Amino acid sequence: MRSITLGHYLPGNSLLHKLDPRVKLLSLLILIVALFLVKTFLGFLLFAAFMLIIFASSRLPWRYFLRGLRPILYIVLFTLILHFLFTEGGQVYWRWGPITIEEAGVYLGAFMTLRLVLLVITTLLVTLTTSPIAFADGIEFLLRPFRRLGIPGHEIAMMMTIALRFIPTLIEESDKIRKAQMARGADFETGNILRRARNLVPLLVPLFVSAFRRADELAVAMEARCYRGGENRTKLRELHTRPLDYFGIITVTGLVLAIVLTGV
């Protein structure tokens, strides 16, 4: 579980770190839309080349970044197997009784896998280079127009930020509980799926208790500091857009328009 890097923030001085969080969040939404508009492997190749350039400019460590892709390995394998076995059409590559792997299944499985991996990479680039406070400020600003509809932008931004902030904490806590239970004789690695699921009970119960205790302590701390939501609340650092931010959003928009117009 230590391989999960979602919610971590790596301080830096790169161009991506310096971008306005509002620009990064908007760019993330635009890139996600672009991923679902891609129709060919050439489009994914162009998208991957663009993300590689962005990653190089972020100066993030390769090992730390690639470690964040490990948790989706099982999801990728599950996606491939589903498409290999249940998508029919085209040339038959392998047959064993009623089970066949055909050309359409291989193509669609590889296509969906690339989309999933690029989606995770794009999200990681934003979370790794944006501090939790800046992330909350960016979400709150983007949700501000929906205030007239009764949507509490500040509260939603605060909840999302707290959730992201506590992902690494809960992972570390679960690792400690797991080692403590293994020292007491618990076995989490042997047996069938049902037995492993039952063996997780000594891990999940203390983890839930710890999570509720941390939530209660956080609520008490916020009340002690007179936190009352976003009403009349000032900020230590105001967000300001710069030429670099305009260049970033124009570049991302240009990529999406290129994908749409060329039909790749």
Secondary structure as GFF3:
##gff-version 3
##sequence-region A 1 264
A	DSSP	alpha_helix	15	18	.	.	.	ID=ss1
A	DSSP	alpha_helix	21	37	.	.	.	ID=ss2
A	DSSP	alpha_helix	41	58	.	.	.	ID=ss3
A	DSSP	alpha_helix	62	67	.	.	.	ID=ss4
A	DSSP	three_ten_helix	70	72	.	.	.	ID=ss5
A	DSSP	alpha_helix	73	86	.	.	.	ID=ss6
A	DSSP	beta_strand	92	96	.	.	.	ID=ss7
A	DSSP	beta_strand	99	102	.	.	.	ID=ss8
A	DSSP	alpha_helix	103	128	.	.	.	ID=ss9
A	DSSP	alpha_helix	132	143	.	.	.	ID=ss10
A	DSSP	three_ten_helix	144	149	.	.	.	ID=ss11
A	DSSP	alpha_helix	153	183	.	.	.	ID=ss12
A	DSSP	alpha_helix	193	199	.	.	.	ID=ss13
A	DSSP	alpha_helix	201	224	.	.	.	ID=ss14
A	DSSP	alpha_helix	243	262	.	.	.	ID=ss15
###
